Amino acid sequence: MFEINTERLRLIPLNAEDYRLYIDNSNKLEKKLGLKVTNNVVEGPVKGAHESRLKKVIENNEEYMWETNWKVILREENRSIAGVMIKGAPNDRGEVIIGYGTNEAYQNKGYMTEAISGLIKWIFDNPKALSIIADTDKDNVPSHRVLEKNGFLKYNETVVTYNNGEVEELIWWKLDR
C-alpha cells in the first residue's frame, strides 16, 4: 500500500474498496488498516461529498490517488486524525485542488501543516502539477495558518450561496511550484 510519510504522520490514499468501507463503516476500515478505532461516523452533507468523490475514484481507478480522500494517521497513537482530499489530477493549467479537515481534538498541533507539506511534495513530483489551490472559510484562521506556513498566498475572495440559502465567504489560496 502506498503512503506518504512525514515526521509524525502517515498519509494513506483510499482506493475504491477502502473508500467505500470508510463511508459505510469507518470502524471497519480502521480495523482493516490496523488502526485504533475512533468510532467516527460519516453522515449528512459530508457523506454526500464523499459519495461524489468515490464516484470519481471509481471512474479514474488507474490514478485514484488524484481523486481520493487520504487518511492522515498519527504514528504515535496509530490513529486516524484527519483527512486530505485531492480533487483531481492537474488540469490543463497545471492546477491541483485540495481540501482538508482535522478531528477537533487534534487541531492546532501542527499536524495538518505537516500533512499538507508532505502532500505538496508528492503533488509536485508530477511534472504536470504547476500549482496547488485550496479554499478556506473567511473566518477559519487556523486553516489560513496551515496554508500560509506551507507558502500559499491568498489570491481571491468569493461568496458562495448554496441551494439551501446558506452563504459561505471563501478565501482562495494558491501555491506555485
CYANA upper distance limits for C-alpha pairs under 8 A (distance plus 0.5 A):
  1 MET  CA     12 ILE  CA      8.45
  2 PHE  CA     12 ILE  CA      7.21
  2 PHE  CA     13 PRO  CA      7.79
  3 GLU  CA     10 ARG  CA      6.94
  3 GLU  CA     11 LEU  CA      5.90
  3 GLU  CA     12 ILE  CA      5.24
  3 GLU  CA     13 PRO  CA      7.33
  4 ILE  CA     10 ARG  CA      6.17
  4 ILE  CA     11 LEU  CA      5.46
  4 ILE  CA     12 ILE  CA      7.25
  4 ILE  CA    118 GLY  CA      7.20
  4 ILE  CA    119 LEU  CA      7.93
  4 ILE  CA    122 TRP  CA      8.28
  5 ASN  CA      9 LEU  CA      6.42
  5 ASN  CA     10 ARG  CA      5.18
  5 ASN  CA     11 LEU  CA      6.94
  5 ASN  CA    118 GLY  CA      7.74
  6 THR  CA     10 ARG  CA      6.89
  6 THR  CA    114 GLU  CA      7.54
  6 THR  CA    115 ALA  CA      7.78
  6 THR  CA    118 GLY  CA      6.73
  8 ARG  CA     74 LEU  CA      6.66
  8 ARG  CA     75 ARG  CA      6.28
  8 ARG  CA     76 GLU  CA      7.65
  8 ARG  CA    111 TYR  CA      8.39
  9 LEU  CA     72 VAL  CA      7.12
  9 LEU  CA     73 ILE  CA      5.98
  9 LEU  CA     74 LEU  CA      5.38
  9 LEU  CA     75 ARG  CA      5.94
  9 LEU  CA    111 TYR  CA      8.19
  9 LEU  CA    114 GLU  CA      8.29
  9 LEU  CA    115 ALA  CA      7.52
 10 ARG  CA     71 LYS  CA      8.49
 10 ARG  CA     72 VAL  CA      6.38
 10 ARG  CA     73 ILE  CA      5.53
 10 ARG  CA     74 LEU  CA      7.21
 10 ARG  CA     75 ARG  CA      7.21
 11 LEU  CA     70 TRP  CA      6.41
 11 LEU  CA     71 LYS  CA      6.06
 11 LEU  CA     72 VAL  CA      5.18
 11 LEU  CA     73 ILE  CA      6.74
 11 LEU  CA    115 ALA  CA      7.74
 12 ILE  CA     70 TRP  CA      5.60
 12 ILE  CA     71 LYS  CA      5.64
 12 ILE  CA     72 VAL  CA      7.16
 12 ILE  CA     73 ILE  CA      8.31
 13 PRO  CA     65 MET  CA      6.27
 13 PRO  CA     68 THR  CA      6.91
 13 PRO  CA     69 ASN  CA      6.56
 13 PRO  CA     70 TRP  CA      4.64
 13 PRO  CA     71 LYS  CA      6.92
 14 LEU  CA     18 ASP  CA      5.93
 14 LEU  CA     19 TYR  CA      5.73
 14 LEU  CA     65 MET  CA      7.95
 14 LEU  CA     68 THR  CA      6.64
 14 LEU  CA     69 ASN  CA      6.46
 14 LEU  CA     70 TRP  CA      6.43
 14 LEU  CA     71 LYS  CA      7.77
 15 ASN  CA     19 TYR  CA      6.39
 15 ASN  CA     57 VAL  CA      7.71
 15 ASN  CA     61 ASN  CA      8.29
 15 ASN  CA     64 TYR  CA      6.95
 15 ASN  CA     65 MET  CA      8.01
 15 ASN  CA     68 THR  CA      7.80
 16 ALA  CA     20 ARG  CA      6.59
 16 ALA  CA     54 LEU  CA      7.08
 16 ALA  CA     57 VAL  CA      6.48
 16 ALA  CA     58 ILE  CA      6.43
 16 ALA  CA     61 ASN  CA      7.95
 16 ALA  CA     64 TYR  CA      8.28
 17 GLU  CA     21 LEU  CA      6.82
 18 ASP  CA     22 TYR  CA      6.58
 18 ASP  CA     29 LEU  CA      7.01
 19 TYR  CA     23 ILE  CA      6.77
 19 TYR  CA     54 LEU  CA      7.18
 19 TYR  CA     68 THR  CA      8.34
 19 TYR  CA     69 ASN  CA      8.02
 20 ARG  CA     24 ASP  CA      6.62
 20 ARG  CA     54 LEU  CA      7.69
 21 LEU  CA     25 ASN  CA      6.08
 21 LEU  CA     26 SER  CA      6.86
 21 LEU  CA     28 LYS  CA      7.32
 21 LEU  CA     29 LEU  CA      6.17
 22 TYR  CA     26 SER  CA      4.65
 22 TYR  CA     27 ASN  CA      8.11
 22 TYR  CA     28 LYS  CA      7.95
 22 TYR  CA     29 LEU  CA      6.00
 22 TYR  CA     42 VAL  CA      8.30
 23 ILE  CA     42 VAL  CA      6.31
 23 ILE  CA     47 LYS  CA      7.20
 23 ILE  CA     50 HIS  CA      7.55
 23 ILE  CA     51 GLU  CA      8.00
 24 ASP  CA     42 VAL  CA      7.98
 25 ASN  CA     29 LEU  CA      7.32
 25 ASN  CA     41 VAL  CA      7.66
 25 ASN  CA     42 VAL  CA      8.32
 26 SER  CA     30 GLU  CA      6.69
 26 SER  CA     39 ASN  CA      7.74
 26 SER  CA     40 ASN  CA      6.78
 26 SER  CA     41 VAL  CA      7.04
 26 SER  CA     42 VAL  CA      7.92
 27 ASN  CA     31 LYS  CA      6.70
 27 ASN  CA     37 VAL  CA      6.02
 27 ASN  CA     38 THR  CA      7.29
 27 ASN  CA     39 ASN  CA      6.35
 27 ASN  CA     40 ASN  CA      7.56
 28 LYS  CA     32 LYS  CA      6.59
 29 LEU  CA     33 LEU  CA      6.67
 30 GLU  CA     34 GLY  CA      6.61
 30 GLU  CA     35 LEU  CA      5.43
 30 GLU  CA     36 LYS  CA      7.05
 30 GLU  CA     37 VAL  CA      6.23
 30 GLU  CA     38 THR  CA      8.40
 30 GLU  CA     80 SER  CA      8.30
 31 LYS  CA     35 LEU  CA      6.23
 31 LYS  CA     36 LYS  CA      7.63
 31 LYS  CA     37 VAL  CA      7.14
 35 LEU  CA     78 ASN  CA      5.90
 35 LEU  CA     79 ARG  CA      6.01
 35 LEU  CA     80 SER  CA      7.78
 36 LYS  CA     77 GLU  CA      8.22
 36 LYS  CA     78 ASN  CA      6.58
 36 LYS  CA     79 ARG  CA      5.72
 36 LYS  CA     80 SER  CA      8.26
 37 VAL  CA     79 ARG  CA      7.86
 38 THR  CA     79 ARG  CA      7.93
 38 THR  CA     80 SER  CA      8.01
 42 VAL  CA     46 VAL  CA      7.11
 42 VAL  CA     47 LYS  CA      5.82
 43 GLU  CA     47 LYS  CA      5.13
 43 GLU  CA     48 GLY  CA      8.21
 44 GLY  CA     48 GLY  CA      7.17
 45 PRO  CA     49 ALA  CA      6.79
 46 VAL  CA     50 HIS  CA      6.78
 47 LYS  CA     51 GLU  CA      6.62
 48 GLY  CA     52 SER  CA      6.80
 49 ALA  CA     53 ARG  CA      6.79
 50 HIS  CA     54 LEU  CA      6.51
 51 GLU  CA     55 LYS  CA      7.00
 52 SER  CA     56 LYS  CA      7.34
 53 ARG  CA     57 VAL  CA      6.94
 53 ARG  CA     67 GLU  CA      7.28
 53 ARG  CA     68 THR  CA      7.01
 53 ARG  CA     69 ASN  CA      8.47
 53 ARG  CA     87 LYS  CA      8.38
 54 LEU  CA     58 ILE  CA      6.74
 54 LEU  CA     67 GLU  CA      8.49
 54 LEU  CA     68 THR  CA      7.45
 55 LYS  CA     59 GLU  CA      6.63
 56 LYS  CA     60 ASN  CA      6.52
 56 LYS  CA     64 TYR  CA      8.39
 56 LYS  CA     67 GLU  CA      6.59
 56 LYS  CA     68 THR  CA      8.30
 57 VAL  CA     61 ASN  CA      6.02
 57 VAL  CA     63 GLU  CA      8.44
 57 VAL  CA     64 TYR  CA      5.45
 57 VAL  CA     65 MET  CA      8.41
 57 VAL  CA     67 GLU  CA      5.89
 57 VAL  CA     68 THR  CA      6.44
 58 ILE  CA     64 TYR  CA      7.98
 60 ASN  CA     64 TYR  CA      6.13
 60 ASN  CA     67 GLU  CA      8.07
 63 GLU  CA     67 GLU  CA      8.01
 64 TYR  CA     68 THR  CA      6.53
 65 MET  CA     86 ILE  CA      8.10
 66 TRP  CA     86 ILE  CA      6.02
 66 TRP  CA     87 LYS  CA      7.02
 66 TRP  CA     88 GLY  CA      5.35
 66 TRP  CA     89 ALA  CA      5.54
 67 GLU  CA     85 MET  CA      7.87
 67 GLU  CA     86 ILE  CA      5.94
 67 GLU  CA     87 LYS  CA      5.63
 67 GLU  CA     88 GLY  CA      5.29
 67 GLU  CA     89 ALA  CA      7.70
 68 THR  CA     85 MET  CA      6.44
 68 THR  CA     86 ILE  CA      6.51
 68 THR  CA     87 LYS  CA      7.70
 69 ASN  CA     83 GLY  CA      6.83
 69 ASN  CA     84 VAL  CA      6.20
 69 ASN  CA     85 MET  CA      5.01
 69 ASN  CA     86 ILE  CA      7.27
 70 TRP  CA     83 GLY  CA      6.02
 70 TRP  CA     84 VAL  CA      5.59
 70 TRP  CA     85 MET  CA      6.60
 71 LYS  CA     80 SER  CA      6.85
 71 LYS  CA     81 ILE  CA      8.27
 71 LYS  CA     82 ALA  CA      6.71
 71 LYS  CA     83 GLY  CA      5.28
 71 LYS  CA     84 VAL  CA      7.21
 72 VAL  CA     80 SER  CA      6.09
 72 VAL  CA     81 ILE  CA      6.34
 72 VAL  CA     82 ALA  CA      5.46
 72 VAL  CA     83 GLY  CA      5.98
 72 VAL  CA     84 VAL  CA      7.77
 72 VAL  CA    115 ALA  CA      7.63
 73 ILE  CA     78 ASN  CA      6.78
 73 ILE  CA     79 ARG  CA      5.82
 73 ILE  CA     80 SER  CA      4.86
 73 ILE  CA     81 ILE  CA      6.39
 73 ILE  CA     82 ALA  CA      7.79
 74 LEU  CA     78 ASN  CA      6.08
 74 LEU  CA     79 ARG  CA      5.96
 74 LEU  CA     80 SER  CA      6.85
 74 LEU  CA     81 ILE  CA      6.96
 75 ARG  CA     79 ARG  CA      7.59
 81 ILE  CA    102 THR  CA      6.64
 81 ILE  CA    103 ASN  CA      5.97
 81 ILE  CA    106 TYR  CA      7.03
 82 ALA  CA    100 TYR  CA      8.04
 82 ALA  CA    101 GLY  CA      6.21
 82 ALA  CA    102 THR  CA      4.68
 82 ALA  CA    103 ASN  CA      6.10
 82 ALA  CA    112 MET  CA      8.13
 83 GLY  CA    100 TYR  CA      6.16
 83 GLY  CA    101 GLY  CA      6.09
 83 GLY  CA    102 THR  CA      7.03
 84 VAL  CA     98 ILE  CA      7.61
 84 VAL  CA     99 GLY  CA      6.32
 84 VAL  CA    100 TYR  CA      4.75
 84 VAL  CA    101 GLY  CA      7.13
 84 VAL  CA    116 ILE  CA      8.44
 85 MET  CA     98 ILE  CA      5.92
 85 MET  CA     99 GLY  CA      5.52
 85 MET  CA    100 TYR  CA      6.41
 86 ILE  CA     96 VAL  CA      7.76
 86 ILE  CA     97 ILE  CA      6.51
 86 ILE  CA     98 ILE  CA      5.09
 86 ILE  CA     99 GLY  CA      7.19
 87 LYS  CA     96 VAL  CA      7.50
 87 LYS  CA     97 ILE  CA      5.84
 87 LYS  CA     98 ILE  CA      6.38
 87 LYS  CA     99 GLY  CA      8.34
 88 GLY  CA     96 VAL  CA      7.01
 88 GLY  CA     97 ILE  CA      7.45
 89 ALA  CA     96 VAL  CA      6.67
 89 ALA  CA    129 ALA  CA      8.49
 90 PRO  CA     94 GLY  CA      5.24
 90 PRO  CA     95 GLU  CA      5.47
 90 PRO  CA     96 VAL  CA      5.38
 90 PRO  CA    128 LYS  CA      6.68
 90 PRO  CA    129 ALA  CA      5.79
 90 PRO  CA    130 LEU  CA      8.35
 91 ASN  CA     95 GLU  CA      5.88
 91 ASN  CA     96 VAL  CA      7.27
 93 ARG  CA    130 LEU  CA      8.14
 94 GLY  CA    128 LYS  CA      6.08
 94 GLY  CA    129 ALA  CA      5.22
 94 GLY  CA    130 LEU  CA      5.22
 94 GLY  CA    131 SER  CA      6.71
 95 GLU  CA    129 ALA  CA      6.55
 95 GLU  CA    130 LEU  CA      6.50
 95 GLU  CA    131 SER  CA      5.37
 95 GLU  CA    132 ILE  CA      6.09
 95 GLU  CA    133 ILE  CA      7.29
 96 VAL  CA    123 ILE  CA      8.46
 96 VAL  CA    129 ALA  CA      7.15
 96 VAL  CA    131 SER  CA      6.83
 96 VAL  CA    132 ILE  CA      5.27
 96 VAL  CA    133 ILE  CA      6.56
 97 ILE  CA    132 ILE  CA      6.25
 97 ILE  CA    133 ILE  CA      5.20
 97 ILE  CA    134 ALA  CA      6.32
 98 ILE  CA    132 ILE  CA      7.68
 98 ILE  CA    133 ILE  CA      6.79
 98 ILE  CA    134 ALA  CA      5.82
 99 GLY  CA    134 ALA  CA      6.58
 99 GLY  CA    135 ASP  CA      7.75
101 GLY  CA    112 MET  CA      8.48
102 THR  CA    106 TYR  CA      7.02
102 THR  CA    107 GLN  CA      6.56
102 THR  CA    112 MET  CA      7.44
103 ASN  CA    107 GLN  CA      7.12
106 TYR  CA    111 TYR  CA      7.89
107 GLN  CA    111 TYR  CA      7.91
107 GLN  CA    112 MET  CA      8.33
108 ASN  CA    142 PRO  CA      7.51
110 GLY  CA    114 GLU  CA      6.75
110 GLY  CA    146 VAL  CA      8.35
111 TYR  CA    115 ALA  CA      6.62
112 MET  CA    116 ILE  CA      6.49
112 MET  CA    146 VAL  CA      7.15
113 THR  CA    117 SER  CA      6.68
113 THR  CA    146 VAL  CA      5.30
113 THR  CA    147 LEU  CA      7.77
113 THR  CA    149 LYS  CA      7.45
113 THR  CA    150 ASN  CA      7.41
114 GLU  CA    118 GLY  CA      6.88
115 ALA  CA    119 LEU  CA      6.76
116 ILE  CA    120 ILE  CA      6.50
116 ILE  CA    146 VAL  CA      8.38
116 ILE  CA    150 ASN  CA      7.89
117 SER  CA    121 LYS  CA      7.10
117 SER  CA    150 ASN  CA      6.73
118 GLY  CA    122 TRP  CA      7.08
119 LEU  CA    123 ILE  CA      6.59
120 ILE  CA    124 PHE  CA      6.56
120 ILE  CA    132 ILE  CA      8.36
121 LYS  CA    125 ASP  CA      6.71
122 TRP  CA    126 ASN  CA      7.91
123 ILE  CA    129 ALA  CA      7.04
124 PHE  CA    129 ALA  CA      6.15
124 PHE  CA    130 LEU  CA      7.70
124 PHE  CA    177 ARG  CA      7.30
125 ASP  CA    129 ALA  CA      8.34
129 ALA  CA    177 ARG  CA      8.20
130 LEU  CA    176 ASP  CA      6.46
130 LEU  CA    177 ARG  CA      5.77
131 SER  CA    174 LYS  CA      7.18
131 SER  CA    175 LEU  CA      5.87
131 SER  CA    176 ASP  CA      4.73
131 SER  CA    177 ARG  CA      6.16
132 ILE  CA    174 LYS  CA      6.12
132 ILE  CA    175 LEU  CA      5.65
132 ILE  CA    176 ASP  CA      7.07
133 ILE  CA    172 TRP  CA      7.64
133 ILE  CA    173 TRP  CA      6.09
133 ILE  CA    174 LYS  CA      5.08
133 ILE  CA    175 LEU  CA      7.09
134 ALA  CA    172 TRP  CA      6.41
134 ALA  CA    173 TRP  CA      5.71
134 ALA  CA    174 LYS  CA      7.08
135 ASP  CA    170 LEU  CA      6.74
135 ASP  CA    171 ILE  CA      5.99
135 ASP  CA    172 TRP  CA      4.88
135 ASP  CA    173 TRP  CA      6.41
136 THR  CA    140 ASN  CA      7.01
136 THR  CA    143 SER  CA      7.11
136 THR  CA    144 HIS  CA      7.42
136 THR  CA    170 LEU  CA      5.99
136 THR  CA    171 ILE  CA      5.83
136 THR  CA    172 TRP  CA      7.12
137 ASP  CA    168 GLU  CA      7.44
137 ASP  CA    169 GLU  CA      6.35
137 ASP  CA    170 LEU  CA      5.14
137 ASP  CA    171 ILE  CA      6.75
138 LYS  CA    169 GLU  CA      5.93
138 LYS  CA    170 LEU  CA      5.58
138 LYS  CA    171 ILE  CA      6.10
140 ASN  CA    144 HIS  CA      6.95
141 VAL  CA    145 ARG  CA      6.79
142 PRO  CA    146 VAL  CA      6.94
143 SER  CA    147 LEU  CA      7.05
144 HIS  CA    148 GLU  CA      6.61
145 ARG  CA    149 LYS  CA      6.39
146 VAL  CA    150 ASN  CA      7.00
147 LEU  CA    151 GLY  CA      6.94
147 LEU  CA    152 PHE  CA      5.70
147 LEU  CA    153 LEU  CA      8.26
147 LEU  CA    173 TRP  CA      8.04
148 GLU  CA    152 PHE  CA      5.62
148 GLU  CA    153 LEU  CA      7.15
151 GLY  CA    175 LEU  CA      6.85
152 PHE  CA    173 TRP  CA      6.32
152 PHE  CA    174 LYS  CA      5.63
152 PHE  CA    175 LEU  CA      5.00
152 PHE  CA    176 ASP  CA      8.43
153 LEU  CA    173 TRP  CA      5.81
153 LEU  CA    174 LYS  CA      5.91
153 LEU  CA    175 LEU  CA      6.96
154 LYS  CA    171 ILE  CA      7.32
154 LYS  CA    172 TRP  CA      6.32
154 LYS  CA    173 TRP  CA      4.94
154 LYS  CA    174 LYS  CA      7.00
155 TYR  CA    171 ILE  CA      8.19
155 TYR  CA    172 TRP  CA      6.29
155 TYR  CA    173 TRP  CA      6.18
155 TYR  CA    174 LYS  CA      7.22
156 ASN  CA    171 ILE  CA      6.43
156 ASN  CA    172 TRP  CA      5.60
156 ASN  CA    173 TRP  CA      7.79
157 GLU  CA    169 GLU  CA      7.79
157 GLU  CA    170 LEU  CA      6.12
157 GLU  CA    171 ILE  CA      4.98
157 GLU  CA    172 TRP  CA      6.54
158 THR  CA    169 GLU  CA      6.35
158 THR  CA    170 LEU  CA      5.76
158 THR  CA    171 ILE  CA      7.03
158 THR  CA    172 TRP  CA      8.40
159 VAL  CA    167 VAL  CA      7.34
159 VAL  CA    168 GLU  CA      6.17
159 VAL  CA    169 GLU  CA      4.94
159 VAL  CA    170 LEU  CA      6.59
160 VAL  CA    167 VAL  CA      6.17
160 VAL  CA    168 GLU  CA      5.63
160 VAL  CA    169 GLU  CA      6.81
160 VAL  CA    170 LEU  CA      7.91
161 THR  CA    165 GLY  CA      6.57
161 THR  CA    166 GLU  CA      6.17
161 THR  CA    167 VAL  CA      4.96
161 THR  CA    168 GLU  CA      6.89
162 TYR  CA    166 GLU  CA      5.79
162 TYR  CA    167 VAL  CA      6.94
